[in-house]
Amino acid sequence: MITQDITQRIVDAVDADFDRQLATTSDFVAIPSTRGAEGPCQDMFSDLLRARGYEVDDWHIDLDDLKEMRGYGPIEHDFSRARSVVGTYRPATSAGRSLILQGHCDVVPGGPLDMWETPPFSPVIRDGRMYGRGACDMKSGTIGALYALDAIKAAGFKPTARIHIQSVIEEESTGVGALSTLQRGYRADACFIPEPTSGKMVRSQVGVIWFRLKVRGFPAHVFEAGVGANAIQASYHLIHALEKLEADWNERAKSDRHFRTLTHPINFNPGIIKGGDWASSVPAWCDVDCRIAILPGWSVKDCQNEILACVAAASRDHRFLSNNPPVVEWSGFLSEGYELTNSAEPEAAFGKAFTAVYGGEVQDLVFTALTDTRFYGLNYNIPSLCFGATGAAMHGFNEYVELDSLRQVTKTMALFIAEWCGIEKV
């Protein structure tokens, strides 16, 4: 039983070490761990685990091991340096319930640097916030989990259950980093992922499909543009058709028990466009990388077929595309939505921790993005909680995490670990 005295000792330990936690977080954020360049972050996390005496498993991800697993998404970039890192705590006394604590170290690109107030990989603390790419999504949460465990030890206790502390990659594009840990054999009675959720518990989250439209045109000099076929303009025709599919799916979402509370839960985004070779030539090609959400319970395969049918129908209505149909490639996420179910016991343990720190009961969040929780819940029926700090501008300019919220989340994680895993005196 976690008494009031033990609770106070643990939260005091978080406070006492919070400046050091922020310094470690800042060092972690300073590493530009964009896709394919996560190695230095994984090196740092491995070092942090080893310094604390945890067993460390640091391995290269072999895609051939993952391709048949549920939720796998295709990888297109150089994956030769891809690694997962897991630290394991093994208790002297095994009396509690096991836990996975997971964060992702990959971040999205910073975009044009001149549009940031301060450089994205030079973290700055100002006005109670830490600014930097990944400060919110989600390096502060990953380091927070590590310091939550530190606080238990500093308070004079140690957990009585096995704990895996995981740093994964590819959360922002496929999720194969988390998938690799499951392929490696890591399991627990529950999983906890401290993604930034503004102090709410993710109750239901979307899935995501990434796809690429490969549109081909017919080149010509612009002085006789009418004899050519402009691939860039044709791609807009397809984008408008997909916006209608987005509207149809949002109508369908009105019958979902969680997402019907939101006005526009399904978001379609043409996120990257490349095309043409010369400003005075009618472009002969255009590639558009797209993202669209799907809801829990929707079949990825069925939704893929709807996308294909939408693109085919739009092409039939186009003068050039009707005889030169575009190609659709699946270019990343092929992810199902996930609803938190069969989770009464870990939620009860978390509820006690939340009430001790915040007071009251945790609010639910219906999330229009996705997290790695889906792999644990859908693939192995491991209840997977997602709760984290408050921040803003994730994937945007001047991303930040609010430090007071990070402190509260770290305390809540520490108390949840103590409640769920059990503790004994050192």
N, C-alpha and C positions, 0 to 999 in steps of 0.2 A: 504493500500500500504506500502510495506517495503522500506523505503527510504535508501539512502546511510548512513545517520547518524545512523539510527536504526541498519542497518547491521553492522556498525563498532562497535557499542556498544555491540552487541551480540557476535561478534567474539573476542572482547577484554575481555569479560566476560569469554569466554572459556579459553583464555590464562591465565587469572588471577587465575583460579581455577584448572589449569591443573595438578599441582603437587599433589593436593588433589585427583583429579581423578585417577592419577597413584597409589597413596597409596591405594585407595579403590579397584582398579583393582588388585593390588598385593595381597591384603587380599582375594579377591574372587578367584584368581588363586591358592592360597595356600590351598584351600579346595579340597581334592581329591574326586571329585564328579563323580566317575565312576558309571556305571550302577548299580542301586539298592542302591547307597550310596549318593544320591543327596540331602538328607534332610538338612544337615548343610548349603549347599549353598542356599536352599530355605528359611531357617531361616534367613540367612544374608540378602537376598534380601527383604524379608518381613519387616525386621527391617529398611532397607534403605528407603523403601516406606513409612512406618509409620512415620519415623522421618521427612519426607517431607510433611506430612499431607494428603497423598493420602488415599482414601478408599482401603482397602486390602481384597481381597478374596483369601483365602488359603485353598484348599480343597484336600481331598483324591480322587484319580482317581478310579472310578469303571469301570472296563473293560466291564461289562455287558451293560453299557450305550453306548459303542462305537462300539461293534462288528458288527453292521449292517450299520455303516457309511462308506461312500466311502473312500478308502485309508487305512482302518484298516489293521494292520499287527499283526500276532500272537505274544504273549508274552510268553516266556518260563521260565523266571527267577522269583525270589521272587518279587512280585509287591505290597506287603502289605503296604509299606511305601511311595508309589509313590504319589507325590503331584504336583499340578500346583499352581502358584501364579500370581495373576493379581492385579495391582494397578490401580485405576481409578481416573482421574482428571475430575472434573465436573466444567464447566465454570460458572462464575457469569452472563456473557452475552453470549448467544448462537448465534453466527453469522458466524462461519467458518464451516469447514468440519471435520468430526471425523476421528480418526486415531488410528491404533494399532501399537505399537512399541514392537517388540518381539525379544528375544534372548533365546538361550538354555544354560542351565548350566551343562548339562551332557558332560563328556569328555571320550575319549577312554583310555584304559589302557596305562601306561607309557612304558611297556615292560621292558627288563632287565635294571636295574638301573645303572649297571656299564658301560653302553653304553651312558649314558648322561654325559655331561661335568659338569653340576650341577643338583641336584635332581629335578625331574619334578614338585614337589609340594613345592619347595622352590624358588619362583620366584626371578630372578636376573635382574637388569637393567645394561646393559653394552653396550657401543658403540652405543647408540641411540636405543637400542632394549630392550624389556622385554622378557626374556626367561621363559618358564614354560609350562606344559601341560595345554592347554586351553587358554593360553595367546592370541593366534591368533584365535583359533576356539573354542568358540567365545566370551569368557568372557569379553575381552576388548571392544567388540562392545556392549554388553549388558549394561555394566557400562557406556559406552560412551553415550548411549541413555538417561540414567538417568541424566547425567551431561549436556547433550544438553538442557534438560528441565530446569535444574538449571540455565544455562546461560541466558535463556530468562528472568527468574525471577530476576537474579542479574542485568540484564540490565534495569530493571524497568518495565517489561511488564508481561502479563499473557495471555495464549492462550484463544481464544473465541470458542473453540469446545471441545467436549468430547475426552479424550485420555485414552487408556488402555495401560499400560506398563506391559508386560507379560514375566515371566520367566518360561520356560517349560523344560521338560525332554524328553528323548527318541528320540531326533532328530537324534542321531547317529545309531539307530537300527530299529525304527518303525515309529516314528512321532506321537505316540498317545498322547503325551503331548500337542502338538498344537491342535490335533483333540479334546482333552478334553475341550479346551477353547471354541471351536465352539459349542460343545455339551452343554456347560454351558450357551451359549447364547450370547457370546461376538461377536459383529459385529462393523464394521466401514465403512466409505466411502473409505478407503484405508488402506493398511498394509505396514509397512516398517521393513525389517529385515537386520540388519547391520552385516551380515556374511562377512568374509574377502574375498574381490573380487579384491584387488589391484587397488581400485579406479575406477572400471568399473561397469556397470549396467548389471545384469544378464538378458539376453534377452530370452534365452531358456536353459532348463536344463534337464538332463536325469531323468528317473525314475530308480528304483532299485528293484531287486528281490533277496531275500536271500533264499537259500535252502540248505538242508543237504542230502548228499548221505550216506545211511546206507548200507554198503557192508558187506556181510558175506562170510566167507571162510570155510575151513575144516581143523581143527588142526591136527598136527602130530609132532613128534619129528623131528628135522632137519636132523638126520642121515638118515631118509627116507623121505626127503622133497617132493619127487616126488609123494607120495601118498596123500599129502595134497593139499590144495588150499589156496594160500596166499592172504588174503583180502586186504592187503596194496598194493601189486603189482596190484591187480585187480582194485583198486581205481584209479591208474594211467592210466589204460586203459580208464576209464570213463572220467578222466580229459582231456586226449588228444582228445577224441571225442567232449567234450564241447568246447575245443579250436577251433575246426573246426566250431562249431555253432557260436562262437564269430566272426570268420572270415566271415561267411555268413551274420551275422547281420551288420558287418561293411560295407560289400558290399551294403546292403540295405540302409545303412545310407547315401550313396553317393547321394541319391535322395532327402534327406531332405534339405529344403531351408536354414537352419541354420547350421546343423551339417556336411553338405557336405564340409564346409570350413576346417574341421579338418581331419587329416590323420587317426586317430584311436579312434573315440569317444566312441565305445562300449568296455568296459573293463570287462573281466571275471577274477575273482580272487578266487582261492581256498585258503581261509584265515586261516582255522583251520583244523588240521588233528590229529586225535586220533585213536590209534589202537593197538591191540595186548596186550598180558599179560606177555610174557616171551621171552627173547632174543633167547632162544634155542627151541622155539616152533613156528611152522608155524602159523601166526596170523589168528584167526578165525573171527575177526571183524575189521572194520575200518570205522570211521565216518569222513566225510569231509564236513566242512561248507563252502559254496560258495556264492559269490556275482557276479551278472551280471547286466549290465545297459540295459535299454530300452529307446527308444526315445519318444518324445511327439507324441501323436496320436496312439501309439501302444497299443493294448489291453493287459493288464496284464494277463488275462485269456488265450488269444491266445499264449502269450509268455510262460506261464507255460506249456501249452500243447506241445509247441515245445521243451522245456527242457525235458519233459517226453518222447517224441518221440525219442529225441537224445539219452537219456540214455538207452531206450529200444532197439534201433537199435544197439548201441555199445555192449549191453549185449548179443545180439543174436550172435555176432561175437566172443564171448569169450568162451573158453572151459568150464569153471565152471559156469560163470554167466548166460550162456544160459539156464541152468536148475535151477539156483538159483538167480533170478533177484534181484537187489538191490531195496531198498525202497527210495523214494524221499519224504522228509518232507519240508514243507514251514516253515521257522524258523525266520522270522523277516519281513523286508521290503517287501511289495507288493504294490509298489508305481508307479504311473504313472509319465511320464515326464510332464513338464509344460512349456508353452510358454507365455510370458507376452503379453497380448492383452487387448484391451478396456481400455487402461491406459493413454490416451492422457492428461487428466487433471492433475493427480498426476505427470506424467513425466514432464509436462510443469512447474509445481511448483518446482519440484526437479531441473530441468534444470537451473532455475534462481538461486537457491541456489548454485549449482555446479559452475556456471560461476562466481559468486561472490567470491568464495574461490579459485578455480583452474584456472579460465579463460578458454575460449573455450567451447567445448561441450563434454559431457560424452561419452566415448566409450562403445560399447556393448561387453558383454562377453557371449560366448557360453560355457556353463558350463558342464563338464563331471562328476560332482557330483550332489547331489540334496540338496534342502533346504526345509524348511517348507512352503515356499511361495505357493506350489502347493495346499495345503488344502484350502486356501482363494480364489485363483483364480478358481480352478476346482469345489469346493464344493458349493461356495456361490457367485461366480462372483465378488469377492472383488479384485480389482487390487492390486497386491502385489509386491512391489519393493524390490530388494536385492542389496545392495551396502555397501562396507566396506573397511577396511584398508588393508595394504600390510603386508605380513609376509611370513613365510616359515615353512617347516617341520611339517605341520599339520599331525597328526597321526604318526609322525616319532620322531626321537631323536632331542633334542635341538630345539623344537618348539619356535618360537618367533614372535612378532609383532613389526613393525617399529613404533617408537613413533611419529615421525613427521607426518606419514600418519594417525595415530590415532587422532592426534590433528586436522588435516585437515578434517577428516571424522566427528568428533564431531562438528566442526563449520558448516559443510554442513548439518548435521542432524538438528542442532538448527535453521538454516535459513530455511530449508525445513518445519519444524514444524510451524515456524512463518508464512511462505507463505501459507501453506496448511490449517492450522487450523485458521489462523488469530490471531492477538494479539491486546491487548489494554493496556493502562497504568495501572499499579498497583494502 
